[in-house]
Amino acid sequence: MRLAMAHFPRYIWPAMSKSYPVANYQDYRPSKNPYASRIREFGSPLLLADADTEKHRGAWRAYFGAPKEAFLQLELGAYHGETSHHLARTHPEGVQLGVEWKYKQCFKAGKKAQDQGLKNVSFLRANFARLPWMFAPGEVDRVWILFPDPWSKAAQQKWRTLHPGFFRTLGVMLAEGKEVMLKTDHADYAAYIQESFKEAGCFDLLPKERAERLWQLIPPTPFERIFLRQSLPIHSFALVRNAQLVVAPVELQDVLS
Ligand SMILES: C[S@@+](CC[C@H](N)C(=O)[O-])C[C@H]1O[C@@H](n2cnc3c(N)ncnc32)[C@H](O)[C@@H]1O
């Protein structure tokens, strides 16, 4: 689906925008992973994989039969789904989506949602890089990114997700006033995240009291519990989409225009 730019007047498309360090935007290929077929055979709206995660762009609320004002939260790196299950349970009037790359983890997240009788959550086996194909501009109300892989070694840092171009993509997916909640245990990644969202320019830090209220919405995640047991410091960022025009990454101009 191509969306008319006139509907999204806060975008600008300069030719100069910086490229993603790693542009892994390929379509999905068939996988021999046994959990890929288990997801296909699951036959429930609680689980979608690969190309199927891109069929509801702009229509996720309708996918759940929810009204168009239903609050849509998105968790990136949902793992076994614990945080998304919690948010779905505690926001029964809203809709919850969890994106996870690993087939097995994603399958388990969907299966547990089914076991818990949840109807307002779905887990999407997908790559973060494909978010612009999955969500229309302004479609998402809040994003949670909890303990993203820090890719600590110098040679791996090109794989880091939270670079300036990614924040600009989130800036397109979220309307002004919408939030991104981020946590990492990794001090160097925290510094990188701070530089990245500042460079993107379309997010500000939320006031402290609002940030604290939002953090109370979720319990510690599985990875967070490990880091807390090790007494590692946790770095958190609560961001709000400001009114600034978004400079979309050049590679994404076709899909986002
Ligand atoms: C360190 S774990 C954190 C899991 C969970 N959020 C927590 O706090 O316990 C990061 C998760 O993000 C997923 N992930 C990493 N890169 C991804 C990508 N590009 N697309 C989708 N999922 C990704 C991993 O498979 C993993 O489950």
The ligand as an ORCA input file, in Angstrom:
! r2SCAN-3c Opt
* xyz 0 1
  C      18.259     -9.626     24.598
  S      16.687    -10.224     24.092
  C      15.559     -9.338     25.138
  C      14.238    -10.040     25.267
  C      13.175     -9.346     26.150
  N      12.794     -8.053     25.587
  C      13.634     -9.186     27.562
  O      13.918     -8.042     27.971
  O      13.706    -10.181     28.308
  C      16.482     -9.403     22.522
  C      15.391    -10.052     21.678
  O      15.248     -9.281     20.463
  C      15.154    -10.187     19.357
  N      15.690     -9.487     18.178
  C      16.953     -9.019     18.031
  N      17.109     -8.442     16.816
  C      15.914     -8.541     16.189
  C      15.449     -8.135     14.907
  N      16.243     -7.502     14.050
  N      14.166     -8.381     14.590
  C      13.338     -9.023     15.470
  N      13.726     -9.438     16.703
  C      15.003     -9.202     17.060
  C      15.997    -11.393     19.768
  O      15.653    -12.550     19.045
  C      15.717    -11.486     21.264
  O      14.616    -12.321     21.557
*
